[in-house]
């Protein structure tokens, strides 16, 4: 009886906690997009606004925000107490995820993402609607690649801003963030190879899951938050196979 009455209360508290974090992250995301739009207007680059809005449409719409939540609460658990310090790094992991989703949809020929047309589909249809010359599908894929590149550049910029001025800790943060990026890209490549070969062993499939999901979903965000709070390298999670 104790479990049946306490579990719903704990679940409600956990759900409320994540909802509160999501509001913080979404405010940070909206602020970031607004700042980037202002920069594009000031630079006289209206075409860049389309790319900024293209990334924003996916980043804003849906998503569980699991990776940034792990960064945020790992930072808190390790003694960090400044939202201004941690939210840029948390947002960085969400924009990294956005970049990967955009490129993943191209490689998987996916038409939908989070209930909406995938990025390459939106720009393919925009090409057709405006009667542009050339191949609409090729245009859509090309623009979506640029959207992913833009989201990834923002992720790197935010990670740099979060780590700036932390001495040796800056190097550890950069190393952890770079490793996370390399691992998930390697996992995507391995998945492509497996799909083309049409055969794979259990260990190889587990490595795809570990690199494409486990590492950049949890194993790297947790130490990222800890490192930002000043925890020693390897304390939240170590480099291990």
N, C-alpha and C positions, 0 to 999 in steps of 0.2 A: 504493500500500500504506500510505503514511503516513497518508493521510486516513481510510482504512478502519479503522485501529487507533486513531487518536486521537479520531475523532468519537464513538464510543461512550463513551469515558472522559469526554469533555467533556460529553456529554449526561447521563451519570450524575451528574457533579458539579453540573450546572445543576439537575437534578431534585431532588437532595438539598438544594441551596441553597433552592429554592422550598418544599420540604417543611418545612425548618426555619423559614422565615419564616411559613408557614401556621400552624404550631404556636403561634408567638408571637402572631399575629393572633387565632387562635381563643381563646387564653387571655385576651387583652384583651377580646374580644367577650363571653365568658362572664362575666368580671368586671363588664363594663358592664351586662349584663342582670341579674346578681345585685344590683348596686347599685340599679338602677331598681326591681326587685321590692321591695327593702327600703324604698325611699322610698314606694312605693305602700302597703305594709303600714302604715308609720308614719303615713301620711296618712289611714288608714282608708278606702282606696279599692280594695276588692277587685275591682271591675269593671275597673279599670285593669290588673290582673294578666292578665286575659284578652287585652288588647291587647298587653301586653308579650310574653307568650308567643306570641301570634300573629305578631308581627314576628320573634321569636327563632326560631320553627320554620323559617322560610324562610332567615334569615340564617345559621343554624348548618348547615343541611342542604345540602351541595354548594357549588358555585361555585369558580371557578378562582383567585379572589383576585388577579387580574392588576392591577387598578387600585391597590389598596393596596400591592402589591409594587413597582410603579413609583414610588409616592410614597416608599416606604422606601429603595429602592436609589438613587434620585436624591438623596435626602437624604444618604445615605452617600457617594455619589460626589462630592458637593459639600462634603465635610468634616464633616458632622454625625456625632456619635458617641454620642448619647443615645437609647436606645429609649424612655425615658419621655417624651421630647419628640416623637418622630416617630410612635409607635404611635397616639396619639389622632387625628392627622391622617390616617393610613393607614386607620384604622377608619372615619373620617368618610366617606371615598370609598366604602367597602364598604356602609355604611348608606344612602348616597345611591343606590347601585346597587339595593339592596333596595327602597327606596321606588319607584324607577322600574319595577322588575319587577312589583311588586304592582299599580300603576296600569296598566301596559302590558297585563297579563293581563285586566283589566276591559275595556279598549278593544278588545282583540283577541278577546274572548270565549273565551279559552283555558281549558281545563279542568284542565290539568296544568302543573306547574312543577317541574323537577328530579325528576321521577318521582313527585311527590306531588300531591294535589289543590291547585289554586291557592287563594289566600287567600279569594277570594269564594265559591269552591265549598265550602270547609270550613265557612264560616259559613252558607252557604245550607243545607247539610245539617244543621248544628247547629240551625238554626231549625226544620227539619222534625222532627228527632229529639225536640225538646223541646215540640213542639206549640204553638209560639208563634203569635200572631195576625198577620195581614197577609201580604204577599207574600214568600215565602222568598228568591226571587232578588233582589228589591230590597233585602232585609235584608243578604244576603251582599255585594252590591256596596257598600252603604253602609258596612258595617263594614270592608271591604277598603280603601275610600278613607281611613277613619280610620287604619288600620294604616300605609298609605303616608305619611300626614301625620305620624304619630308617628315613623316611621323618618327622615323628612326633618328633623324638628325635632331629633332626636338628632344627625344629620349636621352640622347648623348649630352645635349646642352643642359638639360635639367640635372642629369647625374653629375656633370661637372660643377654646376652651380652649387649643388648640395655638398660636394666634397671640398670645394675651394677653401683654402685657409686652414686645413686640418693636419698639416704637416705629413708625418708618416702615415697617418690614417687616410689621407687623400690617396696615396698610392695603393693602399689595401682596398679601398672602395673601388678605385678604377680597375684594379686587377679582378675583383669579384664581378663587377658589372661586365667587363669585357669577356670574362670566362662564360658568363651567362649567355651573352649574345652568340659567342662562338659555338657553344654547346647546342643551342636550339637550332642554329643554322646547320650544324653537322647532322643533327637528328632529322631535319627535313630532307637533307640530301640522302641520308641512309634510307629513309622511307621511300624516296623516289627510286633508288636502286632496287629495293626489295620489290616494289610494284612492277618494275620492268623485268626483273628476273622471274617473277611469279613463284618464288620459293624463298624460304627463310627458316632458320632454326629458331628454337625457343629463345636462346640467349640473344640472338640478333633482334628479334621482335621486342624483347624486354629492353634492349638498349635503345631502340627507337622510342619506346614509351618513356624511358628514363630521361633521354636527352630532349625530346620534343615536349614533354609535359612535366615530369617530376622535377627536373633540375630548375627550369625557369619559372615553374609555378610555386614551388615551396623551398627547395634546397638552397637556392640563391637569394630569393627575397628575404628569408629569415636572417642569414648573416649580414646582408646589406643593412638592414635596420639595426642590427647589433653593432656593426662597425661604425655606423653613423653616431651611435650613442657612446662610442668609446670602448666597446667591448674588445678584448684581444682577438686577433684573427683565429678562426677555427673554433671559437667557443660556441656560437649558436649551431653551427653545422660545419663539418670539416670537408675538405676535398677528399672524396673517397669514391670508390667504385662499389 
